[in-house]
Amino acid sequence: MWMLLMDSSTKISFNRCIRDGDLVIVYERHDTMKAVKACENSVLQNRFGVFKHSDWIGKPFGSKVFSNKGGFVYLLAPTPELWTLVLSHRTQILYIADISFVIMYLEVVPGCLVLESGTGSGSLTTSFARAVSPMGHVYTFDFHEQRAASAREDFERTGISTLVTVGVRDIQGDGFPDQFSGLADSVFLDLPQPWLAIPSARNMLKQDGTLCSFSPCIEQVQRSCETLRTDFTDIRTFEILLRTYEVREWKMDHSKADDGNSTACPPRKRRQPLSEASVGDNASSPAVMARPSAETRGHTGYLTFARKCVS
């Protein structure tokens, strides 16, 4: 029997100080982070040296800690954003740009009941849990029993197991459990053939409830939209493309600023005029430059949203 969680004391929270057994996100650099369970007698060893976990315990999240070699890392709380970057990829996952868009357009707020299929690696599920906390609940389903078990373990590690219930079920073939009929505020589908689950999703939703389907191929979107037209309105599809920028400090060689051949910094459309005093006093000074990242994450998938028609 599925029970609806209504315990207002249940919420995602992080203790101000790290305790023995806490999950910690160790930030080594912007592209290198890992999840580590803090244990009194354990150590973390990386290229920056050896870090004793005993030095972490009692320190607040966000602390900078040093190794035996003088290297350092930051100890961060396992927020949904950081967990998305370090979790094990059992399947393709949704990233922050897609996740934030989904939560906004599905109108997920504290107290909502959200149905999700499939669970996959649990990236979106973790953000759903924070959004519905403390009075809501997320019921997520995956047809693969081992993936579901791994997801449960991850939700225990990240402290959201009281907000998430993981079920093993073939939603495409069997639909959602009948006990959720008319109770769900939102339904999210990440399935190979989402159109097979749309009739069941419609029955689960409250009047005016919202649905989102994630599909990597436009053919899946087209067929889903054809099915949605029967009982849904306000059908829209989006593709989220994220472009990041790198901000770095470059050395500008003022002595070559006017000859057009300087290789000390990237070319710019305009050059700031340099006074004779500044050139004479400092032939090379730092300048902050911003440029698009060389590695830009492209297409992840299409997000199709719809609202259940009012009977």
Secondary structure, DSSP 8 states (H G I E B T S, - for coil): -------TT------SB--TT-EEEEEEETTEEEEEE--TT-EEEETTEEEEGGGTTTSBTTEEEE-TTS-EEEEE---HHHHHHHS--SS----HHHHHHHHHHTT--TT-EEEEE--TTSHHHHHHHHHHTTT-EEEEEES-HHHHHHHHHHHHHTT-TTTEEEEE--HHHH-S-GGGTTTEEEEEE--SSGGGTHHHHHHHEEEEEEEEEEESSHHHHHHHHHHHTTTEEEEEEEE-----EEEEEEEEEGGGTTTS---SS---S------HHHHHH-SEEEEEEEEE-SS------EEEEEEE---
